[in-house]
Amino acid sequence: MKVNEIFYSLQGEGITAGYPTTFIRLTGCNLRCTYCDTGYAYEAGQEMDISEIIKKTEEIGSHYICITGGEPLLQKSELEILLPGLKKNTVTIETNGSISLKNLDYKHCRFAMDIKTPGSGMHRMMDFSNLNLLNQKDEVKFIIGSREDYEFSLNIIKEYNILDRVIITFSPVFNKLNPRLLAQWVLDDKLHKARVQLQLHKYIWDPNARGV
């Protein structure tokens, strides 16, 4: 697999936010979001044997593992080999929502899937059929940079009837949308089964720091 970096830190967002986590950041992404903060993973990385990756996670020793990118599903055949070797861990795969999950047999993980909003510039790239394949252990994340992004997200939640089927998370684009605005919108709309979150790692460390 082509790996950009493997590091140990606190999970800053999503299902397991706050937990010490081993991150496996894979190289390559098929999208170019306007607010992307991991552009360094588009190309840079090194080939690693799957056994080497597993050994590295064992050396770190954390229970939670996050496979991120880039876009991990660009290396889906390798992922299918890697995941059984991580079956003692709780593994989350962060995916950008543009690549189909159909016909994938991921027994040893859960998904944290973005739905790109208009502000990302990539909302037309989404494969919305993925929403029918997720379940209650999976998360759908909406990154919100404007009221337009928020309204777009509400329409997706309603159209695909996912509020009761998956974990819904709203997160403001860092340093663009005031989190208080997003929080108030969610409260006003009484979205009792949705979560608002901030990117924890960007408040603990420098927002541009790598390896955290």
C-alpha positions, 0 to 999 in steps of 0.5 A: 500500500502507498502510505503517506504517514502513520502516527499516534495522536488523539482522534480529533473528530467523528465517532471516536473523537478524543480517544488515543488513536493510531492513524494510517494516512494513505496516499492519493485522493480523487477530490480537491475540496476547497478547504482540504487540510491534507493536500500533502497526501495527494501524491507523497508517500511510500510503498509499505507491505501490509505486514509492515503496517500491521507491525507498526500498529502493534508497536504503537499499541492503541485500541483505536485505528483510523484509516484516512487519506487522501481517500482510502478506498482508492486502495480497496483491494489492499484494504481488504487484506489489511483489515483482517490483520487489525480485527482486534482493534476498533477500526474506522475508515474515513472516506469522502463519499465519492467511491461506491461501498457496494460489494465491499466486505468490511467486517472489521471496520466502520465508516465515517463518510463525508457528504461534500457540500457545495462549499467544498466544490465537490458536491456533484461527485458524491455517490449517494447510493452509499447512504443505503449501505451504511448502518447505525455504527457508521457516521455521515459527516457534513462539513459546513461553511455556509447556510447554503451548505447547511440547507443542502445537508438538511435536504440530503438527510431528508431525501435519504431518510438517514437521521435514524439510520446512521450517526449524523455529524455537522462540523464547521469549516475551521476558521470560516464558519462561526461554530455558534452559528452552526450550533444555533441552526441545529438547535433551532431545527431541533435536530435531536439526533444530530451532533455538532463537533469541532476539530479537536486537534486544531484547538489542542495543537497548531491548526497546520501541524502534521502528525497530530 
